[in-house]
Amino acid sequence: MITRALIGLSAFVLTMTAACTQFPALDSRATPEMLAAEYPAIVPVDPLLARATAGQINTAQTENVLDARVTGLQARAARLRGSVLTGAEKQRLSQGLQ
């Protein structure tokens, strides 16, 4: 019970210490040009959202393109795994090595 009271008192003291902290002078960092500048124009959000979604990737189309590429690459790999030499060329080479 005393531990809870001590923790509560410690939390209260830390909170009050933080509450009494001096804030930096932020107003002195603003230049006269910044203070004299106009506020930005408020625009409707719908056109902004339309532009944001226009640049998104179509996952179904991307998946189809990638699947077609994978199929093409697998077919190419299968062709490359085959023999480069014909039967006659293999026989001719084997005769030359003997």
C-alpha positions in Angstrom: 0.0 0.0 0.0 2.9 2.4 0.8 4.5 1.5 -2.5 1.4 2.6 -4.4 1.2 5.8 -2.5 4.9 6.5 -3.2 4.5 5.7 -6.9 1.5 8.0 -7.1 3.3 10.8 -5.3 6.3 10.4 -7.6 4.1 10.6 -10.7 2.4 13.7 -9.3 5.7 15.4 -8.6 7.1 14.6 -12.0 3.9 15.8 -13.7 3.9 19.1 -11.8 7.6 19.6 -12.6 6.9 19.1 -16.3 3.9 21.5 -16.1 6.0 24.3 -14.7 8.6 24.1 -17.5 9.4 27.3 -19.4 8.5 27.0 -23.1 11.0 28.3 -25.7 10.1 31.6 -27.3 8.6 30.3 -30.5 7.3 33.7 -31.6 10.8 35.1 -32.0 11.5 32.5 -34.7 8.8 33.7 -37.0 10.1 36.3 -39.5 8.1 39.4 -40.4 7.5 37.8 -43.8 6.0 34.7 -42.2 3.8 36.8 -40.0 2.6 38.9 -42.9 1.9 35.9 -45.2 -1.6 35.0 -46.2 -3.2 31.8 -45.1 -3.2 28.9 -47.6 -6.3 28.5 -49.7 -8.7 25.9 -48.6 -9.6 23.5 -51.4 -12.2 20.7 -51.7 -10.8 17.3 -50.8 -12.6 15.3 -53.6 -10.2 16.4 -56.4 -7.2 15.7 -54.2 -8.5 12.2 -53.4 -9.2 11.6 -57.1 -5.6 12.5 -58.0 -4.2 10.4 -55.2 -6.2 7.2 -56.3 -5.3 7.8 -60.0 -1.7 6.9 -59.3 -2.4 3.6 -57.5 -1.3 0.3 -58.9 -3.9 -2.0 -60.3 -3.1 -5.2 -58.5 -5.1 -7.5 -60.7 -3.4 -6.2 -63.9 0.0 -6.3 -62.3 -0.5 -9.9 -61.2 -1.6 -10.9 -64.7 1.4 -9.2 -66.3 3.8 -10.9 -63.8 2.1 -14.3 -64.3 2.6 -14.0 -68.0 6.2 -13.0 -67.6 6.8 -16.0 -65.2 5.3 -18.4 -67.7 7.5 -17.0 -70.5 10.6 -17.2 -68.4 9.9 -20.8 -67.4 9.4 -21.7 -71.0 12.7 -20.1 -71.9 14.5 -21.9 -69.1 13.0 -25.2 -70.3 14.3 -24.5 -73.8 17.8 -23.7 -72.5 17.9 -26.9 -70.5 17.7 -29.0 -73.6 20.6 -30.2 -75.6 22.4 -27.7 -77.8 23.9 -30.3 -80.1 22.1 -32.5 -82.5 22.7 -36.3 -82.5 25.0 -36.0 -85.5 27.1 -33.3 -83.9 27.4 -35.3 -80.7 28.6 -38.3 -82.7 31.1 -36.3 -84.7 32.5 -34.8 -81.5 32.8 -38.1 -79.8 34.7 -39.5 -82.8 37.1 -36.6 -82.7 37.9 -37.2 -79.1 38.9 -40.8 -79.6 
